[in-house]
């Protein structure tokens, strides 16, 4: 290994270790692991993805520490470091989408697989009885002939086993054509499953947006109702104020009339006449 690669490897190992320790320490903030500060962290650490992260870290440190030739045979565990690629799944939902598609189309895929197995057994059996008399070393049994059937149905054609008779070649051509049509079915099923999952996601988003719009519409309607009730209250207060003002005006007019009557009576009384004299 070059020194630069070694330094990069150690730096990556330190970063992964710090990230794993931080996740194990902060997992108790989630409601799922907040019941106990020790057992909650243990339950988090024993989940699938944290266990894979721990295995990757162990392999990292083992690869760094294994420098002796005595343990060189254990360096095959470096392959487990490829599990670090699963960290990308936490940033994307690709695996979840694939699992959802497979779960949605499991019945159709199971039927296609069953049809492929039936065709494989039938093709292997027929080719064995056709080619075994001429090539007993290559087509020695039906299970051995299945290798040819798999290569023919998947249109790989390695050429290590191939029919020599005319009947065998005709049968091989038929099996190859059937294999092309049969193995095209899972592709279409998976593609339609992806389209359905994407449409379901879009429909869920549209329904969520529609629900939000409906909630906002209900809030606006409630606000409009409240505004109308306030307007009616204001109108009622205004009408009551106008009626009060009209009553006050009537009271003022009546008070003025009473005052004028009183003034006229005082002026016409003997005391008023003498006062004028």
FENMO-V372210 format. One record per backbone hydrogen bond with DSSP energy under -1.0 kcal/mol. NH is the residue of the N-H (numbers start at 1). CO is the residue of the C=O. If there is no record, write none. Layout:
NH;CO, NH;CO
//
This chain:
6;2, 7;3, 8;4, 9;5, 10;6, 11;7, 12;8, 13;9, 14;10, 15;11, 16;12, 17;13, 18;14, 19;15, 20;16, 21;17, 22;18, 23;19, 24;20, 25;21, 26;22, 29;26, 30;27, 40;36, 42;38, 43;39, 44;40, 45;41, 46;42, 47;44, 51;47, 52;48, 53;49, 54;50, 55;51, 56;52, 57;53, 58;54, 59;55, 60;56, 61;57, 62;58, 63;59, 64;60, 65;61, 66;62, 67;65, 72;69, 74;71, 75;72, 77;74, 78;75, 79;76, 80;77, 81;78, 82;79, 83;80, 84;81, 85;82, 86;83, 87;84, 88;85, 89;86, 90;87, 91;88, 92;88, 97;93, 98;94, 99;95, 100;96, 101;97, 102;98, 103;99, 104;100, 105;101, 109;105, 110;106, 111;107, 112;108, 113;109, 114;110, 115;111, 116;112, 117;113, 118;114, 119;115, 120;116, 121;117, 122;118, 123;119, 124;120, 125;121, 126;122, 127;123, 128;124, 129;125, 130;126, 131;127, 132;128, 135;131, 139;135, 145;141, 146;142, 149;145, 150;146, 151;147, 152;148, 153;149, 154;150, 155;152, 156;151, 157;151, 169;165, 170;166, 171;167, 172;168, 173;169, 174;170, 175;171, 176;172, 177;173, 178;174, 179;175, 180;176, 181;177, 182;178, 183;179, 188;184, 189;185, 190;186, 191;187, 192;188, 193;189, 194;190, 195;191, 196;192, 197;193, 198;194, 199;195, 200;196, 201;197, 202;198, 203;199, 204;200, 205;201, 206;202, 207;203, 208;204, 209;205, 210;206, 211;207, 212;208, 213;209, 214;210, 215;211, 216;212, 217;213, 218;214, 219;215, 220;216, 221;217, 222;218, 223;219, 224;220, 225;221, 226;222, 227;223, 228;224, 229;225, 230;226, 231;227, 232;228, 233;229, 234;230, 235;231, 236;232, 237;233, 238;234, 239;235, 240;236, 241;237, 242;238, 243;239, 244;240, 245;241, 246;242, 247;243, 248;244, 249;245, 250;246, 251;247, 252;248, 253;249, 254;250, 255;251, 256;252, 257;253, 258;254, 259;255, 260;256, 261;257, 262;258, 263;259, 264;260, 265;261, 266;262, 267;263, 268;264, 273;269, 274;270, 275;271, 276;272, 277;273
//
